[in-house]
C-alpha cells in the first residue's frame, strides 16, 4: 500500500502536505504562529504529523514520540524588542536629592521581558543589574526603580537603561540627562545695611545672587506685611529694587531661588524717622553771668 495523504497540525492549524515527486517527501510551506513560543510549555509549539495510506490506516506522530519527538518541537521567536519608558528624573530636570529614586518601565507584549537583562548605567559607571534594581511585575513587563548607593555630585548626569526580551531582542537604549543641585544660591546684599536708620522713605535694595549649578536665580523682595515682589536679575546676577519705607521699623526680606527650588533668604531691618527732634526747654545758669565767667546750658530735647 502507499501513502494517500498527510497533514501537519501546528497550534491548532492544519496544513495539508503534498508529496514531492522528486524527493518522495511530503512537504508544505506553513506560516509560523504569530506569537513567540517562549510562553508555551517547554518554550516550543508541538507539531503533530498525521499520515494515511490508501486503506485508511492512520499514523500519528507528535512530541511524545521517542524517536521523532525532538524534531517536532517548533521554536518561534518574536522580532519586536521591548519598550523602555523612563519616568524619573525627567529630561532636563534639576533635582535637589543626590540619591534620587530612578524609576522606569520595561514592557514586551510577546515573549516577555527577561528581568536578568534589565540594567541601568549612571554616567560612565558600570552597568547595574540584578537585585540592586527593584523590579515589580506589571502587565507585560516590570516597573523598575534604582537608588544610587553613592551620592551623585552636583551638576549634570546621564542615566541609560537597557533590557531584552526572552527571545533575545534588545530594546532601544533609553537615556535621560538631568542635574543635581544640593547647594542653595549665594545671596549678597549691598544695601541697605541691617539696622540702617534714614529720614528718606525711598530705599533701594541691591545685591547679587548666583548658583553655579542652577542659574539663573529668581529674586523676590518683601517689605513688612506686603507681598513678595519679583525683581529683575541681570545676566551677572545683580539686581535693584526700589521700595518705599513706612514710618518706624521696617523689615525687608530678600529671597533668591534657583531652578532646583533651593533658596537663600537675607533679612534687613531699617528704620525710617522723618520727625525732627523737639527742643522743649532751655535753662542758662547763671543768667545774667559775669564776663568771662562759666555758665551752664541745660536743654531738654525729645524725639
Secondary structure, DSSP 8 states (H G I E B T S, - for coil): --EEEEEEEETTEEEEEEE-TTT--EE------SS-STTSGGGSEEEEEEEEETT--EEEE-TT-TTTTGGGEE--------EEEEEES-TT-EES-TT-EEEEEEE-SSS-B-GGG-EEEETTS--B-GGGSEEEEETTEEEEEEE-SS---SEEEEEEEE-BBTT--B---EEEEEEE--S--EEEEEES-TTEEES-SEEEEEEEEE-TTT-S-EEEEEETTS--EEE-B-TTSEEEEEEE--SEEEEEEEEEE-TTS-EEEEEEEEEE-----EEEEEEEESSS--TT---EEEEEEE-
